[in-house]
Amino acid sequence: MALYRLVRLLLRLIFRVVFRWKVIGADNIPESGPVLVAANHISLLDPPVVGCAVRREISYMAKAELFERPIFRWFLAKLKAFPVRRGKADRTAIRTALEILKQGGVVGLFPEGTRSRTGEMLSPQHGVALLAIKSNAVIVPTAVYGTNRVDKLFGFIPIPPKIYVKFGKPMEVSQYEGRVDKNTVAEVSVQVMRQIRHNLRELELYRL
């Protein structure tokens, strides 16, 4: 996709020059096979920041309202985004994500389901665990730091904040194959959030 590659190239340049973007653990993203990139969510900037840090093409769910206008629908489709109706279980979005994973693709998700306004991590939704178990995709727990300060750039912060992305070790879920009961999905969800928190703590140490 020419447009995808062009937008990605331009954004990577902006992130590196303006925000001194630092990516750690990019090699933890498998070079092939189905992958779920699961990250904390603190800013609208998180999807492009994480997506540009992944060397493979990555698909994201985007709120369905963004697809209502034809030009936005066309543009988002070119960027490999697909719609999801928030606030309820969107079976169409789940099927789309599963199809991408079953074809060996990469899907980016935020387990919290929405942005944290405080920077503190929220309780996880179960979408990441459910998709991973159903598709046997590996989960790469990912930490994002600094993006929530970008919206203050033109207000109170004279120097653009530095942005960090850290990819943790891939988590295998093959031992849970076929087990999509409530307890198993909840257990995997908690494990994913625990690893994201671990990566955030390591980022704090790295920054020191």
C-alpha positions, 0 to 999 in steps of 0.5 A: 500500500503506497499511501500506508508506506508514505504516511508511515514514513512521514510520521516516523520522521516527525516522531524522530525529529520533533518528539525524539522518539525512542523505540525499545524492543522492536525485535520482539515483534515476530517477523511473521505470523499472527500478532496482537500488539497490546498497549496502554492508552493515554493519547489519541496519538498512541495508534500512529506512534505504536503503529509506526514503531512496528516494522510490519503493517498493522491494522487498528480498530477505529471508532465507527463514527470516523467511517461515516464520511466517504473521504475518511472511510477511504483514507482509514481503509488505506491505513488498514483501519477498520470500524468498531462500534464502541460500548457493545460487543461488535461481532463484525469488528471481531470477525475482521480482526480474527480474519486478519490474524488468521491470515498471519497479520498484525492487529493493534489493540488497547486492552483498556478499551478507552484512553486513561485521562490520568495516565493510570492504567484502567481495568482491562477489557477482554478483547485482546485475550479473546482474539489471541486464544481464538486465533492462537496469535502471540501477544506483544505487551507494549508500553507507551510513554509521553504521548499524553503530554503532546496535547499540552505542547502548544499550551504549557510545555515549551519543549516537545516531550520525548515519546517512548515505546517499549515492546515486551517479550511475546506472550504465547497463549497456545496452552489456552487453545479452545478455552474461551470461558470467562475465567480463562479470558479474564486470567489472560487479560490480567497477565497482559496488563501485568506485562504492560505495567512491567514494561512501563516500570522499565521505561521509567528506569530507562529514562532515569 
